[in-house]
Amino acid sequence: MPSPRLLIAEDEERLRRLLGMLMANAGYKLTMVADGQEAREQLDAHDFDLIITDIKMPRMDGMQLLAYVREHKPDIPVVVITAYGSIESAVEAMQAGASDYLTKPFEEEKLKLAVERGLRIRKILAENRQLRREVDSRWGLDQIIAHSPAMREAIAMARQVAQSNANVIVYGESGTGKELITRGIHNAGPRASGPFVAINCAAIPDNLLESELFGHEKGSFTGAIERKPGKFELAAGGTLFLDEIGDLSLHVQAKVLRAIENREIQRVGGTEVLEVDVRFIAATNKDLQAEAAAGRFREDLFFRLNVFPIYLAPLRNRREDILPLVNLFLNRFCAQMGKRVPRIPPETRDRLLADPWEGNVRELQNTIERAVILLQGDVLAPELIRKISGPSLRGAETASTRFELPPEGFSLEEHEQELIRQALQRSRFKKAAAARLLGLSRATLRYRMEKYGIPDKPAPPG
């Protein structure tokens, strides 16, 4: 690894030699100049990892050099040294962007520590930039597969709204990529350097969700052993993504509405009013307007959120995206598992394109991952494209039993509806258990219940 390269700007020759000797002995490569103007010329011609500069110098002083570095080379740390040290000049230098400040005469160890700290800052900033590039490459709007007109329209709308701070709500079935497009909006907008904080409103019990969103004070409830900031505070300066917002209780909806309207919150058990500076993006697989009409969702919150709606079509309605997505997942999983990317024969393509993919992109991704695990050769055979769910353990015992179609035939839809109703009854309307009885994913069961209009609760007695 090459030694860091330092630029030293000091008009006093004796001190310039001393600085050069100390830094050379520490293993750094050096360029030494007598004033700020020479330093600027070196900066324009060469790359440096850190600058040490005096404040009082001819032609261009250290503060002017610091201002030039911050404007044109902001990633280079600057250590300022001066014999005219004072609290005022120290504050001025640090406010102008200096990484450290030393007064003459300085101790050798303090100088070395200041240089080491500055180089660590530069390394951290470089790592952060690399991480940001990786995040942007994964979550950027340009990375989303969009061959279908519906998806191209959704991404075009996302690009338009990304530059504003408007509230956004993304509608779509589970697995359509709502969080993907939401992260893309965040990364393409003015808050990209801020945090992206996501919370799934359907995954947290209602009695805990309020604390997760707004935080709590020590002793506010049993188990609150210390103060905890909520998602609103953690998202300060960035984006708060409220996933599955249609599952919020009316009580929590009222508090979220206040936070959106007034840009302020109170922690659970607290009295202090905290200002929150966040952008709100929500997502749901429900029709919030219908939910509001039914009294299950606050109408005022609906209108606050519905400033800029984006609709993600289910995968079955954008089949142009299926094969590009398959290629993406094949390349990803083959790389992870050290396998050669297989050829996709026509019969496999036909099977992929014919499937309804009720679980949308998430189901397709899981199916391809499973296929790559089972892959033996260099051809993606159609029999590898099997549903992940498979039979339940109970059904596996009789999976080899063959069903014979009656000579007169029968209605598949009627039998499917009856089986779904029986599974719901047997599982006491617990959809996860019902899905296991039928050998389906929960998303697939939910899709088929909606398709046939099967209620998700037992009919009231009488």
C-alpha positions in Angstrom: 0.0 0.0 0.0 1.6 3.4 -1.0 2.5 5.9 1.7 0.1 8.8 2.1 1.2 12.0 0.3 1.3 15.2 2.3 1.5 18.8 1.2 3.2 21.2 3.7 2.7 24.9 3.3 5.0 26.9 5.6 6.8 30.2 4.9 9.4 29.9 7.7 12.2 27.8 6.2 13.5 26.3 9.5 10.0 25.1 10.6 9.3 23.8 7.1 12.5 21.7 7.3 11.5 20.4 10.8 8.0 19.5 9.6 9.5 17.7 6.6 11.9 15.7 8.7 9.2 14.7 11.2 6.8 13.6 8.5 9.5 11.9 6.4 10.6 9.9 9.4 7.0 8.9 10.0 6.9 7.3 6.5 5.0 10.0 4.5 5.8 11.3 1.0 6.1 15.0 1.0 5.8 18.1 -1.1 6.8 21.3 0.6 6.0 24.9 -0.5 6.6 28.4 1.0 3.2 29.9 0.6 -0.5 29.3 -0.1 -0.2 30.2 -3.8 2.4 27.6 -4.4 0.3 25.1 -2.4 -2.7 25.9 -4.7 -0.6 25.3 -7.8 0.5 21.9 -6.4 -3.1 21.0 -5.6 -4.2 21.8 -9.1 -1.4 19.5 -10.5 -1.2 16.6 -8.1 -3.2 14.5 -5.7 -2.6 14.7 -1.9 -4.0 12.8 1.1 -3.6 15.6 3.6 -2.4 19.2 3.9 -0.5 20.9 6.8 -0.6 24.7 6.5 0.5 27.7 8.4 -2.1 30.5 8.7 0.2 33.6 8.3 1.8 33.3 4.9 2.5 35.6 1.9 0.4 35.8 -1.3 -2.3 33.4 0.0 -2.6 32.7 3.7 -3.7 29.5 5.3 -7.4 30.5 5.7 -7.6 31.4 2.0 -5.9 28.1 1.2 -8.4 26.2 3.4 -11.3 27.9 1.7 -9.9 26.9 -1.7 -9.4 23.3 -0.6 -13.0 23.0 0.8 -14.4 24.3 -2.5 -12.3 22.3 -4.9 -10.8 19.3 -3.0 -13.3 18.8 -0.1 -12.2 15.3 0.7 -8.6 16.4 1.7 -8.2 17.0 5.4 -6.3 20.1 6.4 -4.3 20.5 9.7 -3.7 24.2 10.5 -0.7 25.4 12.5 0.0 28.9 13.6 2.0 30.9 16.1 -0.9 33.3 16.6 -3.1 30.8 18.2 -6.3 32.0 19.9 -9.7 30.7 20.7 -11.2 32.9 17.9 -8.8 31.7 15.2 -9.2 28.1 16.3 -12.9 28.3 16.0 -12.7 30.1 12.7 -10.4 27.4 11.3 -12.5 24.6 12.5 -15.7 26.2 11.2 -14.0 26.7 7.9 -13.4 22.9 7.7 -10.0 22.3 9.2 -9.6 18.7 10.5 -7.4 19.8 13.3 -5.7 22.9 14.8 -2.3 23.2 16.5 -0.4 26.2 17.9 3.4 26.8 17.8 5.4 25.5 19.5 3.7 22.2 19.1 4.6 18.8 20.4 5.8 16.2 17.9 3.4 13.6 19.1 0.4 16.0 18.9 1.3 16.7 15.3 1.6 13.1 14.4 -1.8 12.4 16.1 -3.4 15.2 14.2 -2.1 13.8 10.9 -3.2 10.3 11.7 -6.7 11.5 12.7 -7.0 13.5 9.4 -5.9 10.5 7.4 -8.5 8.3 9.2 -11.2 10.8 8.4 -10.2 10.7 4.7 -10.3 6.9 4.8 -13.7 6.9 6.4 -15.1 9.4 3.9 -13.7 7.3 1.0 -15.3 4.2 2.4 -18.6 6.0 2.9 -18.5 7.2 -0.7 -17.9 3.7 -1.9 -20.7 2.4 0.3 -23.0 5.1 -1.1 -22.1 4.1 -4.7 -22.8 0.4 -3.8 -26.2 1.4 -2.2 -27.0 3.6 -5.2 -26.2 0.8 -7.6 -28.4 -1.6 -5.8 -31.3 0.7 -4.9 -31.2 3.3 -7.7 -34.3 3.7 -9.9 -32.1 2.9 -13.0 -31.5 -0.6 -11.5 -35.2 -1.5 -11.4 -36.3 -3.9 -14.2 -38.8 -2.0 -16.2 -39.6 -3.4 -19.7 -43.3 -3.2 -19.3 -45.2 0.1 -19.9 -46.8 -0.1 -16.5 -43.4 -0.3 -14.7 -41.8 2.3 -16.9 -44.6 4.7 -16.1 -44.2 4.0 -12.3 -40.5 4.7 -12.5 -41.0 7.9 -14.5 -43.4 9.1 -11.8 -40.9 8.1 -9.1 -38.1 10.2 -10.8 -40.4 13.2 -11.0 -41.4 13.1 -7.3 -37.9 12.2 -6.0 -36.7 15.8 -6.3 -39.4 17.2 -4.1 -40.3 16.6 -0.4 -43.9 15.7 -1.2 -45.6 12.8 0.6 -45.7 9.7 -1.6 -47.8 6.5 -1.2 -47.0 3.4 -3.2 -49.8 1.0 -3.9 -49.2 -2.6 -4.9 -49.7 -6.2 -4.0 -47.1 -7.9 -1.7 -43.9 -8.7 -3.5 -44.3 -6.1 -6.3 -41.3 -4.1 -5.2 -42.8 -1.3 -3.2 -39.7 -0.9 -0.9 -37.4 -1.1 -3.9 -39.0 1.9 -5.6 -39.3 3.7 -2.3 -35.5 3.4 -1.7 -35.0 4.5 -5.3 -37.0 7.7 -4.6 -34.9 8.4 -1.5 -31.6 7.9 -3.2 -32.6 10.1 -6.2 -33.7 13.0 -4.0 -32.2 15.8 -2.0 -32.2 13.7 1.2 -30.1 10.9 -0.3 -27.2 11.6 2.2 -29.7 11.2 5.1 -30.9 8.0 6.6 -33.6 5.8 5.1 -35.6 4.2 8.0 -38.2 1.6 7.2 -40.8 0.0 9.5 -43.4 -2.6 8.6 -46.6 -1.5 10.3 -48.1 -5.0 9.9 -45.2 -6.9 11.5 -45.2 -5.3 14.9 -48.0 -5.7 17.5 -50.1 -2.6 18.0 -49.0 -2.2 21.7 -45.4 -2.0 20.6 -45.7 -0.1 17.4 -46.3 3.3 19.0 -43.0 3.0 20.9 -41.2 1.9 17.7 -42.5 4.9 15.8 -42.3 7.6 18.4 -39.8 6.3 21.0 -40.3 6.1 24.7 -39.0 7.6 28.0 -37.4 5.5 30.7 -40.0 4.0 33.0 -42.9 4.8 30.7 -44.0 1.1 30.7 -42.8 -2.2 32.1 -39.5 -3.0 30.4 -38.7 0.6 29.4 -35.4 0.6 31.3 -33.9 3.5 29.3 -35.0 6.2 26.9 -35.3 5.0 23.3 -35.6 7.2 20.2 -38.3 6.1 17.7 -38.2 5.8 13.9 -39.3 9.4 13.4 -36.2 10.6 15.3 -33.8 8.1 13.7 -35.0 9.3 10.2 -34.2 12.9 10.9 -32.9 14.6 7.7 -33.8 11.6 5.7 -36.8 9.4 4.7 -39.3 7.5 6.9 -40.9 4.6 5.0 -44.1 3.3 6.6 -44.7 0.0 4.9 -48.1 -1.6 5.0 -49.6 1.5 6.5 -53.1 0.2 5.9 -52.6 -2.1 8.9 -52.2 0.7 11.4 -54.8 0.9 14.1 -57.0 4.0 14.2 -55.3 5.0 17.5 -51.8 5.0 16.0 -53.1 6.6 12.7 -54.2 9.6 14.7 -50.6 10.1 16.1 -49.0 9.6 12.7 -51.4 12.2 11.2 -50.3 14.7 13.9 -46.6 14.0 13.1 -47.2 14.5 9.4 -49.3 17.7 9.8 -47.3 19.4 12.6 -43.9 17.9 12.0 -43.7 17.1 15.7 -43.9 14.1 18.0 -43.9 13.1 21.7 -42.2 10.0 23.0 -44.4 7.5 24.8 -44.5 8.6 28.5 -42.9 11.9 27.6 -44.1 15.6 27.7 -41.4 17.2 25.5 -42.6 18.0 22.0 -39.9 17.1 19.4 -39.7 18.6 16.0 -39.2 16.0 13.2 -37.6 16.7 9.8 -38.4 13.7 7.7 -39.9 12.9 4.4 -42.8 10.5 4.5 -43.3 7.7 2.1 -45.9 5.0 2.7 -46.9 1.8 1.0 -49.8 -0.5 1.2 -51.5 -3.5 -0.6 -54.9 -2.2 0.4 -57.3 0.3 -1.3 -57.0 3.0 1.3 -59.9 5.0 -0.2 -62.1 2.0 0.3 -60.7 1.4 3.7 -61.5 5.0 4.7 -65.0 4.7 3.3 -65.5 1.6 5.5 -64.2 3.5 8.6 -61.0 1.4 8.9 -58.7 4.1 7.9 -58.8 7.8 8.8 -59.9 9.9 5.8 -57.8 12.9 6.8 -54.7 10.7 7.0 -55.5 9.2 3.6 -55.6 12.7 2.0 -52.4 13.7 3.8 -50.6 10.6 2.4 -52.2 10.5 -1.0 -50.4 13.6 -2.3 -48.5 11.6 -5.0 -49.7 8.0 -5.5 -47.7 5.5 -7.5 -49.2 2.2 -8.6 -47.2 -0.9 -9.0 -48.9 -3.5 -11.2 -48.7 -7.2 -10.3 -46.3 -9.3 -12.2 -49.1 -11.1 -14.0 -50.0 -7.7 -15.6 -46.4 -6.9 -16.7 -45.2 -10.1 -18.3 -42.6 -8.2 -20.3 -40.6 -8.0 -17.0 -40.6 -11.7 -16.2 -37.7 -13.0 -18.3 -35.5 -10.0 -17.6 -36.1 -10.6 -13.9 -35.3 -14.3 -14.3 -32.0 -13.4 -16.0 -31.2 -11.0 -13.2 -31.9 -13.6 -10.5 -30.1 -16.3 -12.4 -26.9 -14.2 -12.6 -27.1 -13.2 -9.0 -27.7 -16.6 -7.5 -25.3 -18.4 -9.8 -22.6 -15.9 -8.9 -23.3 -16.5 -5.2 -23.2 -20.3 -5.5 -20.3 -20.5 -8.0 -22.4 -22.0 -10.8 -22.4 -21.3 -14.5 -25.4 -19.4 -15.7 -27.7 -21.9 -17.5 -29.4 -21.6 -20.8 -33.2 -21.2 -20.7 -34.9 -23.4 -23.2 -38.2 -22.4 -24.9 -40.3 -24.8 -22.7 -38.9 -23.3 -19.5 -39.7 -19.8 -20.9 -43.2 -20.9 -21.6 -43.7 -22.2 -18.1 -42.2 -19.0 -16.6 -44.5 -16.8 -18.7 -47.6 -18.9 -18.1 -47.5 -18.8 -14.3 -49.7 -16.2 -12.6 -47.0 -15.5 -10.0 -49.5 -14.6 -7.3 -46.6 -13.8 -5.0 -45.2 -11.4 -7.6 -41.5 -10.7 -7.9 -40.7 -12.1 -4.5 -42.2 -15.5 -5.5 -40.3 -15.4 -8.8 -37.1 -14.7 -7.0 -37.5 -17.5 -4.5 -38.4 -19.9 -7.3 -35.2 -19.0 -9.3 -33.1 -19.3 -6.1 -34.5 -22.8 -5.5 -33.9 -23.7 -9.1 -30.3 -22.7 -9.0 -29.8 -24.7 -5.8 -31.1 -27.8 -7.6 -29.3 -27.0 -10.9 -27.0 -29.8 -12.1 -26.1 -28.9 -15.7 -26.1 -25.9 -17.9 -29.8 -25.9 -18.8 -32.6 -24.6 -16.7 -35.0 -27.4 -17.2 -38.8 -26.7 -16.8 -39.2 -29.2 -14.0 -36.9 -27.0 -11.9 -39.5 -24.2 -12.0 -41.6 -25.6 -9.3 -43.6 -23.8 -6.6 -41.7 -23.3 -3.4 -44.6 -24.1 -1.1 -45.1 -27.7 -2.0 -47.4 -30.0 0.0 -47.8 -29.7 3.8 -46.3 -32.4 5.9 -49.6 -34.1 6.3 -50.2 -33.9 2.5 -46.8 -35.3 1.8 -47.8 -38.6 3.2 -50.4 -39.0 0.4 -48.6 -36.9 -2.2 -48.2 -40.0 -4.4 -52.0 -40.6 -4.5 -53.2 -39.8 -8.0 -56.5 -37.9 -8.4 -58.7 -39.3 -11.2 -60.8 -36.8 -13.1 -64.5 -38.0 -13.2 -65.8 -38.9 -16.6 -68.4 -36.1 -16.4 -65.7 -33.6 -15.3 -66.2 -31.1 -12.5 -65.8 -27.3 -11.8 -62.2 -26.7 -10.6 -63.1 -23.2 -9.3 -66.0 -24.5 -7.2 -63.8 -27.2 -5.6 -61.0 -24.8 -5.1 -63.3 -22.4 -3.3 -64.7 -25.2 -1.1 -61.2 -26.4 -0.2 -60.2 -22.9 0.8 -63.3 -22.4 3.0 -62.6 -25.8 4.7 -59.0 -24.9 5.4 -60.0 -21.6 6.9 -62.7 -23.3 9.0 -60.2 -25.9 10.2 -57.5 -23.3 11.0 -60.1 -21.0 12.7 -59.4 -18.4 10.0 -55.7 -18.2 10.7 -54.4 -17.6 7.2 -50.9 -18.9 7.8 -52.2 -22.2 9.1 -54.8 -22.4 6.3 -52.1 -21.8 3.7 -50.0 -24.7 5.1 -53.0 -27.0 5.0 -53.4 -26.2 1.3 -49.7 -26.3 0.4 -49.8 -22.6 -0.6 -47.9 -19.5 0.3 -49.8 -17.0 2.4 -49.7 -14.5 -0.5 -51.1 -17.1 -2.8 -53.9 -17.9 -0.4 -54.7 -14.2 0.1 -54.8 -13.7 -3.7 -57.2 -16.6 -4.2 -59.5 -15.5 -1.4 -59.7 -12.0 -2.9 -60.3 -13.6 -6.4 -63.3 -15.6 -5.1 -64.5 -13.1 -2.6 -64.0 -15.4 0.3 -64.2 -13.4 3.6 -61.2 -13.6 6.0 -63.4 -13.8 9.1 -66.2 -16.3 10.0 -69.7 -15.2 9.3 -71.5 -13.8 12.4 -74.0 -16.3 14.0 -77.6 -16.1 13.0 
